[in-house]
Amino acid sequence: MFDFTGKNVIVTGGCAGLGRGIAAAFTKAGARTLVMDVSDKIDEIVREDGHAFGVRVDLADRADLKAGFEKAMELLGGRLDVLVNCAGVQKRHECEDFPLSDWDFVLEVNLNAVFELCQLAGRVMLGQGGGKIVNIASMLSFFGGLRVPAYSASKGGVMQLTRALAVAWAGKNIQVNAIAPGYMDTEMNTALVNDPVRSASILSRIPAGRWGTPEDVAGPVLFLASPAADYLSGAILPVDGGYLSC
Ligand SMILES: NC(=O)c1ccc[n+]([C@@H]2O[C@H](COP(=O)([O-])OP(=O)(O)OC[C@H]3O[C@@H](n4cnc5c(N)ncnc54)[C@H](O)[C@@H]3O)[C@@H](O)[C@H]2O)c1
């Protein structure tokens, strides 16, 4: 069930952190993986991790996103079995001082780009009779968090968007689900990991007793993208070492 040989998979944000671990897991499972990322290191990482293709795209730029998706579909020969929307950004400021330019940037990458990619992928999948979409939500789809109003709003939006698309397309054999990772030790969280007070307070609430890793998230993503999840639609699956239940 977890053999992706011959499957075409797009992973956004595949050059670092969770996305890199997810893309690597698909490639190891036999997929033709195409990574979409804004990183300058994309060619190097695609080579290192053995992926089929890389397309450099800035998801904060709508024209670039559309052109990037078209290029991706050309490279993949017009078929798309799985889309994983993992690229995301974070900005931290007090709510009263939060710059509107940062608000717009976070919403553009974390929510607007996710909708547009789902829409573009959905059209391809509707045409071919099915497919799977996995969005990356967050614990902040459920909680407000501290100093991250744009991120929380965007991830709450990703959760609801996932449900709306799941309802729209479940009857057309497209399953749309999301993973809500807990606190993961990636570059995005360097500020938290390095803050002894915040880090201790977060760790004390994780029943598993440790921060999560890209490998912790990759398995559940492959599950949602596999035939094992053919009857799963609109689920928001926490991968959080028990945080949400604590
Ligand atoms: N780290 C965590 O604790 C955590 C928890 C919950 C959810 N998430 C979510 O998981 C996803 C990955 O997070 P991460 O911690 O691996 O982040 P990261 O910063 O380590 O990696 C993010 C990747 O996205 C790419 N990216 C950023 N902006 C982009 C843009 N405009 N266009 C294209 N690519 C872009 C980056 O180049 C990078 O490769 C994000 O959606 C994040 O919100 C992370």
The ligand as an SDF file (V2000), in Angstrom:
LIG
                    3D

 44 48  0  0  0  0  0  0  0  0999 V2000
    8.2890   23.3620   12.4180 N   0  0  0  0  0  0  0  0  0  0  0  0
    7.1690   23.1920   13.0570 C   0  0  0  0  0  0  0  0  0  0  0  0
    7.1330   23.0540   14.2950 O   0  0  0  0  0  0  0  0  0  0  0  0
    5.8610   23.1580   12.3380 C   0  0  0  0  0  0  0  0  0  0  0  0
    4.7290   22.8550   13.0900 C   0  0  0  0  0  0  0  0  0  0  0  0
    3.5110   22.8270   12.4450 C   0  0  0  0  0  0  0  0  0  0  0  0
    3.4340   23.0910   11.1030 C   0  0  0  0  0  0  0  0  0  0  0  0
    4.5500   23.3830   10.4060 N   0  0  0  0  0  0  0  0  0  0  0  0
    4.3770   23.6460    8.9810 C   0  0  0  0  0  0  0  0  0  0  0  0
    5.1470   22.7180    8.2490 O   0  0  0  0  0  0  0  0  0  0  0  0
    5.5680   23.3140    7.0320 C   0  0  0  0  0  0  0  0  0  0  0  0
    7.0840   23.2030    6.9300 C   0  0  0  0  0  0  0  0  0  0  0  0
    7.6670   23.8610    8.0500 O   0  0  0  0  0  0  0  0  0  0  0  0
    9.2180   23.7100    8.3970 P   0  0  0  0  0  0  0  0  0  0  0  0
    9.3180   23.8410    9.8570 O   0  0  0  0  0  0  0  0  0  0  0  0
    9.7490   22.5270    7.7140 O   0  0  0  0  0  0  0  0  0  0  0  0
    9.8000   25.0560    7.7340 O   0  0  0  0  0  0  0  0  0  0  0  0
   11.2460   25.3720    7.1610 P   0  0  0  0  0  0  0  0  0  0  0  0
   11.3890   26.8440    7.3030 O   0  0  0  0  0  0  0  0  0  0  0  0
   12.2710   24.4860    7.7510 O   0  0  0  0  0  0  0  0  0  0  0  0
   11.0860   24.9930    5.5980 O   0  0  0  0  0  0  0  0  0  0  0  0
   10.1660   25.6680    4.7840 C   0  0  0  0  0  0  0  0  0  0  0  0
   10.4550   25.4070    3.3100 C   0  0  0  0  0  0  0  0  0  0  0  0
    9.4880   26.1590    2.5570 O   0  0  0  0  0  0  0  0  0  0  0  0
   10.1630   26.9130    1.5690 C   0  0  0  0  0  0  0  0  0  0  0  0
    9.4680   28.1600    1.3100 N   0  0  0  0  0  0  0  0  0  0  0  0
    9.2910   29.2060    2.1540 C   0  0  0  0  0  0  0  0  0  0  0  0
    8.6910   30.2110    1.5370 N   0  0  0  0  0  0  0  0  0  0  0  0
    8.4820   29.8260    0.2550 C   0  0  0  0  0  0  0  0  0  0  0  0
    7.9320   30.4630   -0.8900 C   0  0  0  0  0  0  0  0  0  0  0  0
    7.5080   31.7280   -0.8590 N   0  0  0  0  0  0  0  0  0  0  0  0
    7.8700   29.7770   -2.0370 N   0  0  0  0  0  0  0  0  0  0  0  0
    8.3440   28.4920   -2.1090 C   0  0  0  0  0  0  0  0  0  0  0  0
    8.8980   27.8590   -1.0760 N   0  0  0  0  0  0  0  0  0  0  0  0
    8.9680   28.5080    0.1040 C   0  0  0  0  0  0  0  0  0  0  0  0
   11.5480   27.1930    2.1810 C   0  0  0  0  0  0  0  0  0  0  0  0
   12.5100   27.5440    1.1930 O   0  0  0  0  0  0  0  0  0  0  0  0
   11.8510   25.8980    2.8980 C   0  0  0  0  0  0  0  0  0  0  0  0
   12.4660   24.9720    2.0330 O   0  0  0  0  0  0  0  0  0  0  0  0
    5.0680   24.7460    7.0680 C   0  0  0  0  0  0  0  0  0  0  0  0
    3.8420   24.8350    6.3860 O   0  0  0  0  0  0  0  0  0  0  0  0
    4.8690   25.0000    8.5420 C   0  0  0  0  0  0  0  0  0  0  0  0
    3.9350   26.0020    8.7710 O   0  0  0  0  0  0  0  0  0  0  0  0
    5.7740   23.4160   10.9860 C   0  0  0  0  0  0  0  0  0  0  0  0
  1  2  1  0
  2  3  2  0
  2  4  1  0
  4  5  1  0
  4 44  2  0
  5  6  2  0
  6  7  1  0
  7  8  2  0
  8  9  1  0
  8 44  1  0
  9 10  1  0
  9 42  1  0
 10 11  1  0
 11 12  1  0
 11 40  1  0
 12 13  1  0
 13 14  1  0
 14 15  2  0
 14 16  1  0
 14 17  1  0
 17 18  1  0
 18 19  2  0
 18 20  1  0
 18 21  1  0
 21 22  1  0
 22 23  1  0
 23 24  1  0
 23 38  1  0
 24 25  1  0
 25 26  1  0
 25 36  1  0
 26 27  1  0
 26 35  1  0
 27 28  2  0
 28 29  1  0
 29 30  1  0
 29 35  2  0
 30 31  1  0
 30 32  2  0
 32 33  1  0
 33 34  2  0
 34 35  1  0
 36 37  1  0
 36 38  1  0
 38 39  1  0
 40 41  1  0
 40 42  1  0
 42 43  1  0
M  CHG  2   8   1  16  -1
M  END
$$$$
